[in-house]
């Protein structure tokens, strides 16, 4: 497995959570209220798995390696990706605050949850497509096999240091649980995307 393959596999898990979050928004809009704890766990996944771990690998390891290989860091694809990471963090902070207010019984918080979620889903879906289709192929050209192996080893170290051993698997457990709750039809027909994303690692 290449370092970029691991990042693509994580993208599949993140995209699945975005699909789940979209279904959560649909339920909120039809007054079918999900449990506060479910919302908190989704926020935790986005904060820890998507940002702290996945974006941490990109910002702390992949992007510097690409700059060293000749890509500009303050313009072009890397600058765009960094800017979009920051935009995503603002939406996650807004979502986390709205979920907290929702838990305190504020009905007005639903608009905040839906608004930040919808904007985050749109942003990150396009962001992932750009990375998969543009940045990662560039990385594959610039980084040799040895470079990819070195990055992959550093990814594993970062994951252990930042989120702790075993937590990645627990996030995949959460994906499977929420997929069954919010996207049951594909699971029943044998097409669990959560299991596929786990198997890609």
Secondary structure, DSSP 8 states (H G I E B T S, - for coil): --HHHHHHHHHHHHHHHHHHHHHHHHHHHTT----HHHHHHHHHIIIIIIIIIIIHHIIIIIHHHHHHTT--SSSHHHHHHHHHHHHHHHHHHHHHHHHHHHHTT-TTHHHHHHHHHHHHHHHHHHHHHHIIIIIHHHHHHHS-HHHHHHHHHHHHHHHHHHH-TTHHHHHHHHHHHHHHHH-HHHHHTT--HHHHHHHT-
